[in-house]
Amino acid sequence: MDIVTSGKNIYLKNKVVSKLDLFVIDFINILKKYADYTVVSGYVSILFGRSRGTEDIDILIKIIDLDTFIKFYKELTGKKYWFLNAENPMELYGMLEDKLAIRIAAKEAVIPNIEIKFIKSDLDKASLDEHKVVNIGKDTINISPIELQIAFKLYLGSDKDIEDAVYLYEIFIKYIDKKKLNQYMNILKVKGAKYGIEI
């Protein structure tokens, strides 16, 4: 797989599209009709070829009103999805308003599932406002800025998260804005030098 960047676009050439990728793309093609969004966390490194499993795909969305959410809910449940947390759209929307995540999976499945949250912090807003657009053929997926992904993965701190951070740093080393990476690392109070992440 070859990675080419141009502005806010990232082009994946010769990518082998997995079942997980197809699941995410299908879901996003519905979601983007109703809300601005950005994919964050573990799936980002998987999208770029890191070989590891995941049970959920984390997505931040801009706050939408109840009527819009109900339309989104009806389209999803009318197709091949179900909500793991509750069946009532009012209850699900209330969870989002309470800054909780809601989970969505393909019918008759539990994993993988999509975890959706409303943006709630300045870093969430930066993830959304400064997102990159990953192009896979005719499909696109919005993701959090790579620099923020790396810093946040270091902040989470598990072995898996640090490996994700190092992986993203290594494959994007030619394109990373080190000033921006340093800014995010300072905000999150993390350092990456001992993992080879130099700023």
N, C-alpha and C positions, 0 to 999 in steps of 0.2 A: 504494500500500500504506500502510495506517495502522498505527501501533505504539501499543499501549496497555499500560501496566504496572500490576500490582497485586501488591504483596508480591514474592514470588520468581517470579511469573508474568509473562511477556511475551506479549501476544496480537497476532498478525499478522492484520490484517483486509484482505480483498481482495488477498491475495498471489497472484501468478501462480506456481504451483508448477512448477518446472522438472524436467527429467529427472534432474538431479543431486540435487535435493531428494527426489525419489521413491526414488532409489537409497539415499540416506542413511536415509530413514524406514523403508524396507523392512529394511535391515540392522539398524537400532536396535531394531525390533520383535522381532528375534531376540535381539540382544545383551542387552537389558534383562531377559530371562528368566534370565540366568546371572550378570550382574555389574552393580554400580553403575558408572556411567560419566559422563563429561562430554566434550563436543566442544570442542576448542580450535583456535586458530590461524586460518588463512586462510578456512576455510569459514564461520566465524562472520560475517564481514563480508559474504560472498556471500549467506548466509541472509537478511540484512537489506537486500538489494537492490544491493549493490555489484557492478558489472559487471566481472568479471575471471575469467579461467580458473583452474583448479587441477587438479593431477593427483592429489592425495591429500587425504583427510579425516582429520585427526588426532584420535584419541580416547584419552583416559586412562581406565583402568579400575582399580577396586579389586582388590587381589590376590585371586585365586580359587585353589582347590586343583586338583590335576591331574584328579581325577574330574570336577569341574564343567567344566573346560576341554575334556575329551574329549567330553562331552555337547554342548557348544557347537560343537566341531569337527564332530561327526557331523551335527548339524542343518544346519550351513552347507553342508557338502560333499554332503549328501543333497538339497539344494535347488539353488540356482543359483550357488554360490560356489566359489572355489578359493583356496588359499594360495600366494602367490608365492614365499615363502622356502623352503618344504620341504613334503613330503607327509606326513611322520610327525608325529602330534600330540605325541609325547614330545619330539621335537626342537624343535618350535615352542614348547612350554611351557618348555623349557630356555632358549630365547632370551629369553622374557619374564622368566624368573628372573634372567637375566644382564643385565637392564635394557636389552635390545634391543627394537626394534620388529618386529612381524610385519605382513605386508601381505596384504590380502584383496581380491579383485576378483570381478566377475561372471564366470562361466565363459566362456571364449573371448574374454576381454578382459584388458587390463592396466591401462588407465586409464579412468575414475577408479578409484582403489583406496582402501581404508580402511587406515590405519596405527594399530595398537593398541599401547599400552605400559602396563605396570603403573605406578601412581603410585610416585614414588621420592623426592620432595622435599617440603618444607613447602609450597611454592607449588603443587605438584601436588595435595597434600591439600586446600589451600584451594580449588582449582579444582573439586574433587569435592564437598567439604563445603558450599561456599557457592554451588553452581551455581544458575543460573536455568533456568526451564522455559519453553521457547518453544512456544506453542500455535498450531498451524496446523490449523484445523478440528478434527477428532477426534484428530489426531496430535500428539505432543509430542516435543521434542528437548531434552535437557539440554545447557546450554552453560556454559562458564566465566563467572564474573562479568565484566561489561563493563569494570569498572575494572581488573581484572587483565589482561584482553585488551589494553586500550590500553597499559598499562605494558609488557607483554611484547613487544608489537609494536614499541614504541619501542626496547626493548632489542635486538631482533633487528637493527633498523637499516637494512635494505635500503630502497630507494625504495618498493617494493611494500608492505613491512611498515609503513612510516611512513604511507603513503597509507591503509592499513587502519585504523591507529590514529586518524588524523584523521577518517576517515569515521565510525567508531563514535562518536567524541567528538561530532561534529556532530549526528548523528541522535539521540543519547541525552543531549544536553546538559541537558535539563530534568530528567532522572532520575538523573544520575550523583551518586554519593556522593563529593564531592571530597576529604573527609578520607580515605576508603579509597583513592581514586586516588593521593593524595599518599603514603600509606603504602606502596603497592606500588611507586610510582616511586622512593621512597627505598631500598627493599629492592634494587631492580634498578639503582639508581644512574643513573637517566635523568631527563632534563628534556624538557618538551614546549612550552615557551613560544614558541620560534622557529617552531613549527608551528601556533600558535594554540591549543594545549592549555593552558589556564589553570587553575591550582589555587589 
